[in-house]
Amino acid sequence: VGSIFVASDNPLIYAKVISSVETRNDSTVIIGSENWLSGDVSYEKFERLHIILAAPNFTSVSNPNYLDYRRKFIRKHGTFSQDYFSYARIGFEFMMFVGQCLNRSGVYFQQSFGEDKIDGYLYDQFNFHMARDNQHIPFIFFKRGQLTALE
């Protein structure tokens, strides 16, 4: 088996799959969801087993726009819970995306969705070509202790 895609965010299911692959000690690649990061599996295990996660909400912590946004957010709102910050980040990216589309195409901004990929501000990019939702989903993995997008 070359890879296993686990289409569940249930910790019991993905923990058993991870444990099984770890017990077999083979090179099977596990593919899952970014929601697994909030579970009980250690980040070291994610890196050691080279687990790949589909992460539609991934923002690189080395992105200069993200660092600037985070600094300004903390200055204005102080400390924060991770959930609160995640929702604020998603809302901010949405407003930047809509503003960019309005600036480029005016009030009929949805017509620009048929074009190629649209660069994001905090996120990598968006692709609405022939779809009503973002078709660009980055895949991430741990590399030297840091989440990195799969190229």
N, C-alpha and C positions, 0 to 999 in steps of 0.2 A: 504494500500500500504506500503510494507516494505522498498522499495528503488526506486529511480528514477535515471536512467543513462541519462545524457544530453550529446548527441554526437554532440555538437556544441561549437565553440569558439566565437560565436556571442554574444556580451554583452547584447543585447536586449533580446535574448532568455533565457540565463541562469539567468539573473537578474529577469526576470518574474517568472521563476521556483522557485528561492530562495525566492522571495517575496510571492509567493503562499504558499509554505511550511511554511514560517514564519507566515503568516496570519492564517493558519489552526491550528498552534500551536500543531502539532503532532510530532511523533518520526520518520517520514519518513527520511531516509538517502539519501542525494543527492550525486551522484558520477559524477565527471566532469574531466576536464583537467587542468594541471598545468598552462596553458596559462591564466586561469581565474585570476591568481594572479596579472597580470598586468592590470586588469580591474578596475572598479570603486567600486566594492564590498569591504567593509571594512574587514580587517583581523579579527576583533572582531566578525563579523557576521559568518565568516568561522568557527571560533572556537565555538561559541555559538550553531550553528546549526550542528556541527560536520560533516562538508562537507568533503568528501574524494575525493582526486584528483589523477588521473593517472599521474605519473611524470617520464617519461623515462630519463629525464636529472637531476634528483634529486641527490644532493650531500649534505650529512649531514655537517652542519657547525661545528659540534663537532669532525669530522673526523680529526685525527692528520695530515694525509697526506694532506688534504685540507688546514688546517691552515698553514702548512709549505709552500705549493704551493702559497697560497695567500700572505704570507709575502714576499716571494722571488719575486713574480710578482710585488707587489707594490714597493719594493726596486728598481727593475730594470726599471719599466715603470711609476712609480708615480701614481697619481690618475687616475681613469678610469671610463668610463661609464659602466653601468651594462651589456648592450648588448655586448660591446667589451670584457668584462671579461668573459661573458658566452661563446662566440665563442672561445676565447683563452683556456678556461677550457675544452671544448669539444674536441678541437684539441689536447691538451696536453694528455687527457685521451686516445684518439685514438692512438697517437704515443706510449704511454706506453703499451697499449693493444697489438699492433702489435709487438713491441719489445719483450714483454713477450712471445708471441706466437712463434716468430722467435727463441728466445733463447731456448724454450722448444722443438720445433719440426723442426727447420731448415727451409730450403727454401720451404718445403711443409707444411707450418704452418697451412694451411686451413684444413688439415686432423685432427688436434687436436680439431677442432670445434665439432666433433662428440662425444667428451668426455663430461663429466658432466660439471657443471657450472665452469666458469673461474672467479677468483677473479679480481676485478677492483682495480685501485690505488685510484682514487677519488670517483668513483662510487662503488656501492655495489658489483655487479657481472654481468657477461654476460652469456647467455645461447643460443648457436647457434645449439643445438641438433636438427637435422633433419629440419633445417630452414636456410634461408639466411639472416635473421635479428634477432636482439636480442629479445628473448622470455621472458626475465626477465624485467618486468616493475613494479617498486615499486609504492605503493599507499601511499600517504602522507595525513596528517591532522595536524591541529594546536593543540598543547598541551602546555598549560601554555605559550602561545605567541610564541612558536617556532615550526617550521615545523618538524614533526617527521614521520618516516617511519612506516607504519602499519605492524605489525609482523604477 
